Amino acid sequence: MTPDGLGQHLLADLYGCSHLADSDVVERALRAGAEAGGATLLHLHVHRFGEGQGVTGVALLAESHISIHTWPEHGFAAVDLFLCGRRHSVPAALEALVRHFRPIEVRQQICMRGVGMRTGELTALD
């Protein structure tokens, strides 16, 4: 558990990217992101929508997930990165993705998940 919660959940918009229609680059980027973040890759799936079209990729991690959806026609990629635990680095995982797609601008938001939760404090929602 991180000092502020169970994990960090980052949403990032990458603008002015390259290689967004290349499913091999997306796969390598997801693998590199998991490794850089210190996560354990369980399964990786990449789907290419057609020649020159976008790619969706999801890395299922023991510590949560990394996903990416690309729009090559706009040079845009949407990244969702959630890592749990103290030894994992969301910024390092994002930096690995940025190295592969070379955006000219990155906008990001980080949300701490499970903040204030203590063991045994889970309650059901009515």
Backbone as XML, in Angstrom:
<?xml version="1.0"?>
<chain id="A" units="angstrom">
  <residue number="1" name="MET">
    <atom name="N" x="0.836" y="-1.183" z="0.000"/>
    <atom name="CA" x="0.000" y="0.000" z="0.000"/>
    <atom name="C" x="0.878" y="1.242" z="0.000"/>
  </residue>
  <residue number="2" name="THR">
    <atom name="N" x="0.530" y="2.221" z="-0.817"/>
    <atom name="CA" x="1.270" y="3.470" z="-0.824"/>
    <atom name="C" x="0.917" y="4.255" z="0.433"/>
  </residue>
  <residue number="3" name="PRO">
    <atom name="N" x="1.735" y="5.241" z="0.820"/>
    <atom name="CA" x="1.429" y="6.024" z="2.016"/>
    <atom name="C" x="0.062" y="6.705" z="1.942"/>
  </residue>
  <residue number="4" name="ASP">
    <atom name="N" x="-0.414" y="7.025" z="0.749"/>
    <atom name="CA" x="-1.669" y="7.744" z="0.599"/>
    <atom name="C" x="-2.832" y="6.871" z="0.157"/>
  </residue>
  <residue number="5" name="GLY">
    <atom name="N" x="-2.640" y="5.583" z="0.024"/>
    <atom name="CA" x="-3.731" y="4.726" z="-0.429"/>
    <atom name="C" x="-3.211" y="3.412" z="-0.964"/>
  </residue>
  <residue number="6" name="LEU">
    <atom name="N" x="-4.080" y="2.733" z="-1.696"/>
    <atom name="CA" x="-3.736" y="1.420" z="-2.229"/>
    <atom name="C" x="-2.947" y="1.482" z="-3.528"/>
  </residue>
  <residue number="7" name="GLY">
    <atom name="N" x="-3.090" y="2.576" z="-4.251"/>
    <atom name="CA" x="-2.369" y="2.681" z="-5.511"/>
    <atom name="C" x="-2.610" y="4.010" z="-6.192"/>
  </residue>
  <residue number="8" name="GLN">
    <atom name="N" x="-1.884" y="4.230" z="-7.278"/>
    <atom name="CA" x="-2.037" y="5.436" z="-8.082"/>
    <atom name="C" x="-2.672" y="5.077" z="-9.415"/>
  </residue>
  <residue number="9" name="HIS">
    <atom name="N" x="-3.654" y="5.875" z="-9.808"/>
    <atom name="CA" x="-4.346" y="5.684" z="-11.078"/>
    <atom name="C" x="-4.118" y="6.941" z="-11.912"/>
  </residue>
  <residue number="10" name="LEU">
    <atom name="N" x="-3.408" y="6.785" z="-13.009"/>
    <atom name="CA" x="-3.042" y="7.910" z="-13.855"/>
    <atom name="C" x="-3.795" y="7.839" z="-15.175"/>
  </residue>
  <residue number="11" name="LEU">
    <atom name="N" x="-4.348" y="8.959" z="-15.587"/>
    <atom name="CA" x="-4.925" y="9.107" z="-16.919"/>
    <atom name="C" x="-4.057" y="10.119" z="-17.651"/>
  </residue>
  <residue number="12" name="ALA">
    <atom name="N" x="-3.627" y="9.771" z="-18.847"/>
    <atom name="CA" x="-2.764" y="10.674" z="-19.612"/>
    <atom name="C" x="-3.258" y="10.782" z="-21.047"/>
  </residue>
  <residue number="13" name="ASP">
    <atom name="N" x="-3.247" y="12.007" z="-21.549"/>
    <atom name="CA" x="-3.525" y="12.284" z="-22.954"/>
    <atom name="C" x="-2.203" y="12.664" z="-23.605"/>
  </residue>
  <residue number="14" name="LEU">
    <atom name="N" x="-1.842" y="11.945" z="-24.659"/>
    <atom name="CA" x="-0.596" y="12.175" z="-25.376"/>
    <atom name="C" x="-0.928" y="12.773" z="-26.740"/>
  </residue>
  <residue number="15" name="TYR">
    <atom name="N" x="-0.403" y="13.963" z="-27.017"/>
    <atom name="CA" x="-0.692" y="14.688" z="-28.248"/>
    <atom name="C" x="0.542" y="14.753" z="-29.138"/>
  </residue>
  <residue number="16" name="GLY">
    <atom name="N" x="0.313" y="14.704" z="-30.451"/>
    <atom name="CA" x="1.412" y="14.825" z="-31.403"/>
    <atom name="C" x="2.315" y="13.605" z="-31.424"/>
  </residue>
  <residue number="17" name="CYS">
    <atom name="N" x="1.721" y="12.435" z="-31.273"/>
    <atom name="CA" x="2.476" y="11.181" z="-31.180"/>
    <atom name="C" x="2.824" y="10.600" z="-32.549"/>
  </residue>
  <residue number="18" name="SER">
    <atom name="N" x="3.818" y="9.718" z="-32.534"/>
    <atom name="CA" x="4.159" y="8.931" z="-33.719"/>
    <atom name="C" x="3.916" y="7.451" z="-33.414"/>
  </residue>
  <residue number="19" name="HIS">
    <atom name="N" x="3.890" y="6.620" z="-34.429"/>
    <atom name="CA" x="3.781" y="5.154" z="-34.348"/>
    <atom name="C" x="2.442" y="4.643" z="-33.784"/>
  </residue>
  <residue number="20" name="LEU">
    <atom name="N" x="1.394" y="5.436" z="-33.869"/>
    <atom name="CA" x="0.131" y="5.061" z="-33.229"/>
    <atom name="C" x="-0.659" y="3.997" z="-33.985"/>
  </residue>
  <residue number="21" name="ALA">
    <atom name="N" x="-0.325" y="3.743" z="-35.237"/>
    <atom name="CA" x="-1.007" y="2.698" z="-35.999"/>
    <atom name="C" x="-0.213" y="1.391" z="-35.996"/>
  </residue>
  <residue number="22" name="ASP">
    <atom name="N" x="0.929" y="1.385" z="-35.338"/>
    <atom name="CA" x="1.824" y="0.234" z="-35.343"/>
    <atom name="C" x="1.597" y="-0.622" z="-34.095"/>
  </residue>
  <residue number="23" name="SER">
    <atom name="N" x="0.919" y="-1.748" z="-34.274"/>
    <atom name="CA" x="0.582" y="-2.609" z="-33.135"/>
    <atom name="C" x="1.825" y="-3.184" z="-32.459"/>
  </residue>
  <residue number="24" name="ASP">
    <atom name="N" x="2.906" y="-3.378" z="-33.209"/>
    <atom name="CA" x="4.148" y="-3.871" z="-32.598"/>
    <atom name="C" x="4.741" y="-2.834" z="-31.638"/>
  </residue>
  <residue number="25" name="VAL">
    <atom name="N" x="4.695" y="-1.569" z="-32.026"/>
    <atom name="CA" x="5.193" y="-0.506" z="-31.151"/>
    <atom name="C" x="4.318" y="-0.407" z="-29.906"/>
  </residue>
  <residue number="26" name="VAL">
    <atom name="N" x="3.000" y="-0.506" z="-30.082"/>
    <atom name="CA" x="2.087" y="-0.456" z="-28.927"/>
    <atom name="C" x="2.403" y="-1.599" z="-27.970"/>
  </residue>
  <residue number="27" name="GLU">
    <atom name="N" x="2.619" y="-2.797" z="-28.501"/>
    <atom name="CA" x="2.947" y="-3.935" z="-27.639"/>
    <atom name="C" x="4.268" y="-3.709" z="-26.899"/>
  </residue>
  <residue number="28" name="ARG">
    <atom name="N" x="5.281" y="-3.262" z="-27.615"/>
    <atom name="CA" x="6.569" y="-2.997" z="-26.962"/>
    <atom name="C" x="6.442" y="-1.916" z="-25.894"/>
  </residue>
  <residue number="29" name="ALA">
    <atom name="N" x="5.646" y="-0.894" z="-26.177"/>
    <atom name="CA" x="5.453" y="0.195" z="-25.212"/>
    <atom name="C" x="4.769" y="-0.309" z="-23.945"/>
  </residue>
  <residue number="30" name="LEU">
    <atom name="N" x="3.755" y="-1.140" z="-24.091"/>
    <atom name="CA" x="3.061" y="-1.678" z="-22.917"/>
    <atom name="C" x="3.992" y="-2.557" z="-22.088"/>
  </residue>
  <residue number="31" name="ARG">
    <atom name="N" x="4.772" y="-3.388" z="-22.757"/>
    <atom name="CA" x="5.745" y="-4.229" z="-22.036"/>
    <atom name="C" x="6.775" y="-3.365" z="-21.305"/>
  </residue>
  <residue number="32" name="ALA">
    <atom name="N" x="7.264" y="-2.337" z="-21.990"/>
    <atom name="CA" x="8.253" y="-1.446" z="-21.380"/>
    <atom name="C" x="7.641" y="-0.683" z="-20.206"/>
  </residue>
  <residue number="33" name="GLY">
    <atom name="N" x="6.388" y="-0.266" z="-20.334"/>
    <atom name="CA" x="5.718" y="0.441" z="-19.246"/>
    <atom name="C" x="5.576" y="-0.421" z="-18.015"/>
  </residue>
  <residue number="34" name="ALA">
    <atom name="N" x="5.174" y="-1.666" z="-18.216"/>
    <atom name="CA" x="5.041" y="-2.589" z="-17.079"/>
    <atom name="C" x="6.394" y="-2.807" z="-16.409"/>
  </residue>
  <residue number="35" name="GLU">
    <atom name="N" x="7.413" y="-3.032" z="-17.208"/>
    <atom name="CA" x="8.750" y="-3.270" z="-16.647"/>
    <atom name="C" x="9.271" y="-2.037" z="-15.907"/>
  </residue>
  <residue number="36" name="ALA">
    <atom name="N" x="9.156" y="-0.872" z="-16.537"/>
    <atom name="CA" x="9.653" y="0.361" z="-15.917"/>
    <atom name="C" x="8.924" y="0.680" z="-14.619"/>
  </residue>
  <residue number="37" name="GLY">
    <atom name="N" x="7.643" y="0.340" z="-14.572"/>
    <atom name="CA" x="6.855" y="0.592" z="-13.367"/>
    <atom name="C" x="7.073" y="-0.431" z="-12.271"/>
  </residue>
  <residue number="38" name="GLY">
    <atom name="N" x="7.854" y="-1.472" z="-12.564"/>
    <atom name="CA" x="8.119" y="-2.517" z="-11.583"/>
    <atom name="C" x="6.972" y="-3.488" z="-11.417"/>
  </residue>
  <residue number="39" name="ALA">
    <atom name="N" x="6.132" y="-3.604" z="-12.432"/>
    <atom name="CA" x="4.939" y="-4.450" z="-12.359"/>
    <atom name="C" x="5.182" y="-5.824" z="-12.981"/>
  </residue>
  <residue number="40" name="THR">
    <atom name="N" x="4.298" y="-6.746" z="-12.660"/>
    <atom name="CA" x="4.355" y="-8.113" z="-13.170"/>
    <atom name="C" x="3.317" y="-8.280" z="-14.266"/>
  </residue>
  <residue number="41" name="LEU">
    <atom name="N" x="3.759" y="-8.491" z="-15.497"/>
    <atom name="CA" x="2.854" y="-8.664" z="-16.630"/>
    <atom name="C" x="2.245" y="-10.057" z="-16.596"/>
  </residue>
  <residue number="42" name="LEU">
    <atom name="N" x="0.918" y="-10.124" z="-16.567"/>
    <atom name="CA" x="0.202" y="-11.399" z="-16.592"/>
    <atom name="C" x="-0.274" y="-11.761" z="-17.993"/>
  </residue>
  <residue number="43" name="HIS">
    <atom name="N" x="-0.787" y="-10.762" z="-18.710"/>
    <atom name="CA" x="-1.319" y="-11.002" z="-20.049"/>
    <atom name="C" x="-1.315" y="-9.687" z="-20.813"/>
  </residue>
  <residue number="44" name="LEU">
    <atom name="N" x="-1.081" y="-9.768" z="-22.110"/>
    <atom name="CA" x="-1.086" y="-8.578" z="-22.945"/>
    <atom name="C" x="-1.899" y="-8.860" z="-24.198"/>
  </residue>
  <residue number="45" name="HIS">
    <atom name="N" x="-2.789" y="-7.951" z="-24.530"/>
    <atom name="CA" x="-3.579" y="-8.094" z="-25.751"/>
    <atom name="C" x="-3.573" y="-6.765" z="-26.495"/>
  </residue>
  <residue number="46" name="VAL">
    <atom name="N" x="-3.279" y="-6.838" z="-27.793"/>
    <atom name="CA" x="-3.264" y="-5.661" z="-28.655"/>
    <atom name="C" x="-4.170" y="-5.947" z="-29.845"/>
  </residue>
  <residue number="47" name="HIS">
    <atom name="N" x="-5.042" y="-4.984" z="-30.154"/>
    <atom name="CA" x="-5.941" y="-5.133" z="-31.298"/>
    <atom name="C" x="-5.739" y="-3.959" z="-32.252"/>
  </residue>
  <residue number="48" name="ARG">
    <atom name="N" x="-5.463" y="-4.297" z="-33.504"/>
    <atom name="CA" x="-5.308" y="-3.292" z="-34.567"/>
    <atom name="C" x="-6.604" y="-3.230" z="-35.350"/>
  </residue>
  <residue number="49" name="PHE">
    <atom name="N" x="-7.125" y="-2.029" z="-35.559"/>
    <atom name="CA" x="-8.420" y="-1.875" z="-36.216"/>
    <atom name="C" x="-8.344" y="-1.850" z="-37.730"/>
  </residue>
  <residue number="50" name="GLY">
    <atom name="N" x="-7.158" y="-1.872" z="-38.303"/>
    <atom name="CA" x="-7.004" y="-1.888" z="-39.750"/>
    <atom name="C" x="-5.824" y="-1.044" z="-40.164"/>
  </residue>
  <residue number="51" name="GLU">
    <atom name="N" x="-5.455" y="-1.161" z="-41.423"/>
    <atom name="CA" x="-4.308" y="-0.441" z="-41.961"/>
    <atom name="C" x="-4.447" y="1.060" z="-41.721"/>
  </residue>
  <residue number="52" name="GLY">
    <atom name="N" x="-3.479" y="1.630" z="-41.010"/>
    <atom name="CA" x="-3.475" y="3.060" z="-40.745"/>
    <atom name="C" x="-4.461" y="3.521" z="-39.693"/>
  </residue>
  <residue number="53" name="GLN">
    <atom name="N" x="-5.188" y="2.575" z="-39.108"/>
    <atom name="CA" x="-6.185" y="2.933" z="-38.091"/>
    <atom name="C" x="-5.621" y="2.718" z="-36.693"/>
  </residue>
  <residue number="54" name="GLY">
    <atom name="N" x="-6.433" y="3.027" z="-35.709"/>
    <atom name="CA" x="-6.006" y="2.979" z="-34.323"/>
    <atom name="C" x="-5.744" y="1.588" z="-33.794"/>
  </residue>
  <residue number="55" name="VAL">
    <atom name="N" x="-5.131" y="1.572" z="-32.626"/>
    <atom name="CA" x="-4.777" y="0.345" z="-31.923"/>
    <atom name="C" x="-5.243" y="0.495" z="-30.474"/>
  </residue>
  <residue number="56" name="THR">
    <atom name="N" x="-5.781" y="-0.582" z="-29.934"/>
    <atom name="CA" x="-6.101" y="-0.647" z="-28.514"/>
    <atom name="C" x="-5.252" y="-1.742" z="-27.902"/>
  </residue>
  <residue number="57" name="GLY">
    <atom name="N" x="-4.635" y="-1.437" z="-26.773"/>
    <atom name="CA" x="-3.823" y="-2.435" z="-26.092"/>
    <atom name="C" x="-4.081" y="-2.404" z="-24.599"/>
  </residue>
  <residue number="58" name="VAL">
    <atom name="N" x="-4.073" y="-3.595" z="-24.012"/>
    <atom name="CA" x="-4.280" y="-3.725" z="-22.569"/>
    <atom name="C" x="-3.238" y="-4.686" z="-22.014"/>
  </residue>
  <residue number="59" name="ALA">
    <atom name="N" x="-2.540" y="-4.221" z="-20.974"/>
    <atom name="CA" x="-1.616" y="-5.071" z="-20.238"/>
    <atom name="C" x="-2.259" y="-5.354" z="-18.887"/>
  </residue>
  <residue number="60" name="LEU">
    <atom name="N" x="-2.604" y="-6.607" z="-18.654"/>
    <atom name="CA" x="-3.141" y="-7.035" z="-17.364"/>
    <atom name="C" x="-1.950" y="-7.315" z="-16.461"/>
  </residue>
  <residue number="61" name="LEU">
    <atom name="N" x="-1.892" y="-6.639" z="-15.334"/>
    <atom name="CA" x="-0.767" y="-6.737" z="-14.418"/>
    <atom name="C" x="-1.203" y="-7.351" z="-13.099"/>
  </residue>
  <residue number="62" name="ALA">
    <atom name="N" x="-0.299" y="-8.006" z="-12.410"/>
    <atom name="CA" x="-0.604" y="-8.490" z="-11.066"/>
    <atom name="C" x="-0.972" y="-7.303" z="-10.178"/>
  </residue>
  <residue number="63" name="GLU">
    <atom name="N" x="-0.420" y="-6.134" z="-10.491"/>
    <atom name="CA" x="-0.633" y="-4.930" z="-9.706"/>
    <atom name="C" x="-1.748" y="-4.044" z="-10.250"/>
  </residue>
  <residue number="64" name="SER">
    <atom name="N" x="-2.406" y="-4.398" z="-11.320"/>
    <atom name="CA" x="-3.571" y="-3.750" z="-11.919"/>
    <atom name="C" x="-3.477" y="-3.768" z="-13.435"/>
  </residue>
  <residue number="65" name="HIS">
    <atom name="N" x="-3.336" y="-2.592" z="-14.113"/>
    <atom name="CA" x="-3.378" y="-2.603" z="-15.578"/>
    <atom name="C" x="-2.751" y="-1.350" z="-16.189"/>
  </residue>
  <residue number="66" name="ILE">
    <atom name="N" x="-2.448" y="-1.477" z="-17.480"/>
    <atom name="CA" x="-2.103" y="-0.347" z="-18.340"/>
    <atom name="C" x="-2.906" y="-0.541" z="-19.619"/>
  </residue>
  <residue number="67" name="SER">
    <atom name="N" x="-3.590" y="0.509" z="-20.061"/>
    <atom name="CA" x="-4.287" y="0.417" z="-21.345"/>
    <atom name="C" x="-3.975" y="1.655" z="-22.183"/>
  </residue>
  <residue number="68" name="ILE">
    <atom name="N" x="-4.103" y="1.479" z="-23.493"/>
    <atom name="CA" x="-3.888" y="2.584" z="-24.428"/>
    <atom name="C" x="-4.859" y="2.438" z="-25.589"/>
  </residue>
  <residue number="69" name="HIS">
    <atom name="N" x="-5.371" y="3.562" z="-26.028"/>
    <atom name="CA" x="-6.232" y="3.635" z="-27.211"/>
    <atom name="C" x="-5.635" y="4.725" z="-28.090"/>
  </residue>
  <residue number="70" name="THR">
    <atom name="N" x="-5.403" y="4.426" z="-29.369"/>
    <atom name="CA" x="-4.726" y="5.383" z="-30.242"/>
    <atom name="C" x="-5.624" y="5.852" z="-31.386"/>
  </residue>
  <residue number="71" name="TRP">
    <atom name="N" x="-5.410" y="7.082" z="-31.791"/>
    <atom name="CA" x="-6.063" y="7.701" z="-32.933"/>
    <atom name="C" x="-4.958" y="8.289" z="-33.809"/>
  </residue>
  <residue number="72" name="PRO">
    <atom name="N" x="-4.380" y="7.483" z="-34.711"/>
    <atom name="CA" x="-3.262" y="7.980" z="-35.526"/>
    <atom name="C" x="-3.641" y="9.190" z="-36.382"/>
  </residue>
  <residue number="73" name="GLU">
    <atom name="N" x="-4.878" y="9.237" z="-36.834"/>
    <atom name="CA" x="-5.305" y="10.354" z="-37.681"/>
    <atom name="C" x="-5.290" y="11.690" z="-36.937"/>
  </residue>
  <residue number="74" name="HIS">
    <atom name="N" x="-5.274" y="11.634" z="-35.605"/>
    <atom name="CA" x="-5.215" y="12.846" z="-34.783"/>
    <atom name="C" x="-3.894" y="12.961" z="-34.015"/>
  </residue>
  <residue number="75" name="GLY">
    <atom name="N" x="-3.018" y="11.965" z="-34.151"/>
    <atom name="CA" x="-1.763" y="11.967" z="-33.400"/>
    <atom name="C" x="-1.988" y="11.868" z="-31.898"/>
  </residue>
  <residue number="76" name="PHE">
    <atom name="N" x="-3.088" y="11.232" z="-31.499"/>
    <atom name="CA" x="-3.528" y="11.227" z="-30.099"/>
    <atom name="C" x="-3.586" y="9.812" z="-29.528"/>
  </residue>
  <residue number="77" name="ALA">
    <atom name="N" x="-3.183" y="9.693" z="-28.264"/>
    <atom name="CA" x="-3.315" y="8.438" z="-27.536"/>
    <atom name="C" x="-3.851" y="8.723" z="-26.136"/>
  </residue>
  <residue number="78" name="ALA">
    <atom name="N" x="-4.775" y="7.880" z="-25.684"/>
    <atom name="CA" x="-5.317" y="7.960" z="-24.329"/>
    <atom name="C" x="-4.754" y="6.782" z="-23.535"/>
  </residue>
  <residue number="79" name="VAL">
    <atom name="N" x="-4.124" y="7.092" z="-22.398"/>
    <atom name="CA" x="-3.474" y="6.084" z="-21.562"/>
    <atom name="C" x="-4.162" y="6.026" z="-20.207"/>
  </residue>
  <residue number="80" name="ASP">
    <atom name="N" x="-4.391" y="4.810" z="-19.724"/>
    <atom name="CA" x="-4.944" y="4.553" z="-18.393"/>
    <atom name="C" x="-3.953" y="3.625" z="-17.695"/>
  </residue>
  <residue number="81" name="LEU">
    <atom name="N" x="-3.397" y="4.083" z="-16.590"/>
    <atom name="CA" x="-2.328" y="3.343" z="-15.927"/>
    <atom name="C" x="-2.630" y="3.279" z="-14.427"/>
  </residue>
  <residue number="82" name="PHE">
    <atom name="N" x="-2.836" y="2.072" z="-13.905"/>
    <atom name="CA" x="-3.154" y="1.900" z="-12.487"/>
    <atom name="C" x="-2.190" y="0.877" z="-11.901"/>
  </residue>
  <residue number="83" name="LEU">
    <atom name="N" x="-1.413" y="1.311" z="-10.904"/>
    <atom name="CA" x="-0.463" y="0.430" z="-10.234"/>
    <atom name="C" x="-0.673" y="0.504" z="-8.728"/>
  </residue>
  <residue number="84" name="CYS">
    <atom name="N" x="-0.673" y="-0.644" z="-8.086"/>
    <atom name="CA" x="-0.827" y="-0.739" z="-6.638"/>
    <atom name="C" x="0.510" y="-1.080" z="-6.000"/>
  </residue>
  <residue number="85" name="GLY">
    <atom name="N" x="0.700" y="-0.635" z="-4.789"/>
    <atom name="CA" x="1.876" y="-1.015" z="-4.023"/>
    <atom name="C" x="2.950" y="0.052" z="-3.996"/>
  </residue>
  <residue number="86" name="ARG">
    <atom name="N" x="3.752" y="0.016" z="-2.941"/>
    <atom name="CA" x="4.794" y="1.030" z="-2.720"/>
    <atom name="C" x="5.949" y="0.939" z="-3.692"/>
  </residue>
  <residue number="87" name="ARG">
    <atom name="N" x="6.279" y="-0.244" z="-4.151"/>
    <atom name="CA" x="7.483" y="-0.389" z="-4.967"/>
    <atom name="C" x="7.242" y="-0.108" z="-6.446"/>
  </residue>
  <residue number="88" name="HIS">
    <atom name="N" x="6.033" y="0.281" z="-6.819"/>
    <atom name="CA" x="5.709" y="0.496" z="-8.223"/>
    <atom name="C" x="5.675" y="1.982" z="-8.556"/>
  </residue>
  <residue number="89" name="SER">
    <atom name="N" x="6.128" y="2.306" z="-9.757"/>
    <atom name="CA" x="6.263" y="3.701" z="-10.152"/>
    <atom name="C" x="5.402" y="4.029" z="-11.370"/>
  </residue>
  <residue number="90" name="VAL">
    <atom name="N" x="4.307" y="4.736" z="-11.127"/>
    <atom name="CA" x="3.451" y="5.195" z="-12.215"/>
    <atom name="C" x="4.209" y="6.175" z="-13.123"/>
  </residue>
  <residue number="91" name="PRO">
    <atom name="N" x="4.952" y="7.146" z="-12.573"/>
    <atom name="CA" x="5.701" y="8.050" z="-13.467"/>
    <atom name="C" x="6.698" y="7.325" z="-14.372"/>
  </residue>
  <residue number="92" name="ALA">
    <atom name="N" x="7.377" y="6.319" z="-13.860"/>
    <atom name="CA" x="8.339" y="5.572" z="-14.685"/>
    <atom name="C" x="7.627" y="4.802" z="-15.789"/>
  </residue>
  <residue number="93" name="ALA">
    <atom name="N" x="6.468" y="4.232" z="-15.473"/>
    <atom name="CA" x="5.695" y="3.507" z="-16.487"/>
    <atom name="C" x="5.237" y="4.449" z="-17.592"/>
  </residue>
  <residue number="94" name="LEU">
    <atom name="N" x="4.754" y="5.632" z="-17.220"/>
    <atom name="CA" x="4.323" y="6.605" z="-18.221"/>
    <atom name="C" x="5.510" y="7.059" z="-19.072"/>
  </residue>
  <residue number="95" name="GLU">
    <atom name="N" x="6.640" y="7.297" z="-18.456"/>
    <atom name="CA" x="7.824" y="7.734" z="-19.200"/>
    <atom name="C" x="8.226" y="6.693" z="-20.251"/>
  </residue>
  <residue number="96" name="ALA">
    <atom name="N" x="8.085" y="5.424" z="-19.940"/>
    <atom name="CA" x="8.397" y="4.372" z="-20.918"/>
    <atom name="C" x="7.460" y="4.463" z="-22.123"/>
  </residue>
  <residue number="97" name="LEU">
    <atom name="N" x="6.188" y="4.727" z="-21.878"/>
    <atom name="CA" x="5.245" y="4.877" z="-22.989"/>
    <atom name="C" x="5.596" y="6.120" z="-23.819"/>
  </residue>
  <residue number="98" name="VAL">
    <atom name="N" x="5.921" y="7.207" z="-23.142"/>
    <atom name="CA" x="6.273" y="8.450" z="-23.827"/>
    <atom name="C" x="7.484" y="8.245" z="-24.733"/>
  </residue>
  <residue number="99" name="ARG">
    <atom name="N" x="8.468" y="7.472" z="-24.291"/>
    <atom name="CA" x="9.648" y="7.206" z="-25.126"/>
    <atom name="C" x="9.268" y="6.516" z="-26.433"/>
  </residue>
  <residue number="100" name="HIS">
    <atom name="N" x="8.252" y="5.668" z="-26.409"/>
    <atom name="CA" x="7.856" y="4.943" z="-27.620"/>
    <atom name="C" x="7.037" y="5.794" z="-28.592"/>
  </residue>
  <residue number="101" name="PHE">
    <atom name="N" x="6.215" y="6.715" z="-28.074"/>
    <atom name="CA" x="5.302" y="7.462" z="-28.936"/>
    <atom name="C" x="5.724" y="8.900" z="-29.194"/>
  </residue>
  <residue number="102" name="ARG">
    <atom name="N" x="6.712" y="9.401" z="-28.463"/>
    <atom name="CA" x="7.290" y="10.721" z="-28.647"/>
    <atom name="C" x="6.257" y="11.849" z="-28.800"/>
  </residue>
  <residue number="103" name="PRO">
    <atom name="N" x="5.338" y="11.980" z="-27.862"/>
    <atom name="CA" x="4.349" y="13.062" z="-27.972"/>
    <atom name="C" x="5.015" y="14.430" z="-27.818"/>
  </residue>
  <residue number="104" name="ILE">
    <atom name="N" x="4.383" y="15.437" z="-28.397"/>
    <atom name="CA" x="4.880" y="16.798" z="-28.204"/>
    <atom name="C" x="4.259" y="17.416" z="-26.950"/>
  </residue>
  <residue number="105" name="GLU">
    <atom name="N" x="3.169" y="16.811" z="-26.464"/>
    <atom name="CA" x="2.534" y="17.298" z="-25.235"/>
    <atom name="C" x="1.900" y="16.127" z="-24.493"/>
  </residue>
  <residue number="106" name="VAL">
    <atom name="N" x="2.025" y="16.151" z="-23.172"/>
    <atom name="CA" x="1.394" y="15.140" z="-22.311"/>
    <atom name="C" x="0.606" y="15.867" z="-21.234"/>
  </residue>
  <residue number="107" name="ARG">
    <atom name="N" x="-0.661" y="15.529" z="-21.130"/>
    <atom name="CA" x="-1.492" y="16.043" z="-20.042"/>
    <atom name="C" x="-1.888" y="14.854" z="-19.186"/>
  </residue>
  <residue number="108" name="GLN">
    <atom name="N" x="-1.718" y="14.999" z="-17.870"/>
    <atom name="CA" x="-1.988" y="13.856" z="-17.002"/>
    <atom name="C" x="-2.720" y="14.261" z="-15.732"/>
  </residue>
  <residue number="109" name="GLN">
    <atom name="N" x="-3.468" y="13.308" z="-15.206"/>
    <atom name="CA" x="-4.158" y="13.447" z="-13.927"/>
    <atom name="C" x="-3.876" y="12.189" z="-13.128"/>
  </residue>
  <residue number="110" name="ILE">
    <atom name="N" x="-3.582" y="12.363" z="-11.837"/>
    <atom name="CA" x="-3.343" y="11.205" z="-10.975"/>
    <atom name="C" x="-4.369" y="11.208" z="-9.863"/>
  </residue>
  <residue number="111" name="CYS">
    <atom name="N" x="-4.926" y="10.043" z="-9.629"/>
    <atom name="CA" x="-5.898" y="9.843" z="-8.564"/>
    <atom name="C" x="-5.356" y="8.769" z="-7.628"/>
  </residue>
  <residue number="112" name="MET">
    <atom name="N" x="-5.343" y="9.061" z="-6.340"/>
    <atom name="CA" x="-4.945" y="8.051" z="-5.358"/>
    <atom name="C" x="-6.160" y="7.177" z="-5.064"/>
  </residue>
  <residue number="113" name="ARG">
    <atom name="N" x="-5.994" y="5.869" z="-5.163"/>
    <atom name="CA" x="-7.100" y="4.935" z="-4.939"/>
    <atom name="C" x="-6.991" y="4.337" z="-3.542"/>
  </residue>
  <residue number="114" name="GLY">
    <atom name="N" x="-8.135" y="4.170" z="-2.876"/>
    <atom name="CA" x="-8.160" y="3.556" z="-1.552"/>
    <atom name="C" x="-7.599" y="4.429" z="-0.454"/>
  </residue>
  <residue number="115" name="VAL">
    <atom name="N" x="-7.650" y="5.753" z="-0.630"/>
    <atom name="CA" x="-7.104" y="6.678" z="0.363"/>
    <atom name="C" x="-7.904" y="6.572" z="1.654"/>
  </residue>
  <residue number="116" name="GLY">
    <atom name="N" x="-7.207" y="6.455" z="2.772"/>
    <atom name="CA" x="-7.840" y="6.413" z="4.083"/>
    <atom name="C" x="-8.395" y="5.062" z="4.475"/>
  </residue>
  <residue number="117" name="MET">
    <atom name="N" x="-8.296" y="4.094" z="3.594"/>
    <atom name="CA" x="-8.835" y="2.774" z="3.898"/>
    <atom name="C" x="-7.892" y="2.014" z="4.821"/>
  </residue>
  <residue number="118" name="ARG">
    <atom name="N" x="-8.445" y="1.403" z="5.830"/>
    <atom name="CA" x="-7.669" y="0.538" z="6.713"/>
    <atom name="C" x="-8.208" y="-0.876" z="6.577"/>
  </residue>
  <residue number="119" name="THR">
    <atom name="N" x="-7.381" y="-1.852" z="6.852"/>
    <atom name="CA" x="-7.789" y="-3.244" z="6.767"/>
    <atom name="C" x="-9.065" y="-3.462" z="7.581"/>
  </residue>
  <residue number="120" name="GLY">
    <atom name="N" x="-10.047" y="-4.121" z="6.978"/>
    <atom name="CA" x="-11.292" y="-4.439" z="7.673"/>
    <atom name="C" x="-12.315" y="-3.325" z="7.664"/>
  </residue>
  <residue number="121" name="GLU">
    <atom name="N" x="-12.049" y="-2.212" z="6.981"/>
    <atom name="CA" x="-12.981" y="-1.075" z="6.986"/>
    <atom name="C" x="-13.944" y="-1.066" z="5.813"/>
  </residue>
  <residue number="122" name="LEU">
    <atom name="N" x="-13.966" y="-2.091" z="5.002"/>
    <atom name="CA" x="-14.856" y="-2.105" z="3.852"/>
    <atom name="C" x="-16.302" y="-2.193" z="4.312"/>
  </residue>
  <residue number="123" name="THR">
    <atom name="N" x="-17.153" y="-1.376" z="3.715"/>
    <atom name="CA" x="-18.570" y="-1.424" z="4.025"/>
    <atom name="C" x="-19.345" y="-1.532" z="2.719"/>
  </residue>
  <residue number="124" name="ALA">
    <atom name="N" x="-20.484" y="-2.172" z="2.784"/>
    <atom name="CA" x="-21.323" y="-2.348" z="1.605"/>
    <atom name="C" x="-22.088" y="-1.062" z="1.321"/>
  </residue>
  <residue number="125" name="LEU">
    <atom name="N" x="-22.285" y="-0.768" z="0.038"/>
    <atom name="CA" x="-23.107" y="0.370" z="-0.373"/>
    <atom name="C" x="-24.554" y="-0.067" z="-0.420"/>
  </residue>
  <residue number="126" name="ASP">
    <atom name="N" x="-25.434" y="0.768" z="0.069"/>
    <atom name="CA" x="-26.874" y="0.437" z="0.013"/>
    <atom name="C" x="-27.454" y="0.787" z="-1.323"/>
  </residue>
</chain>
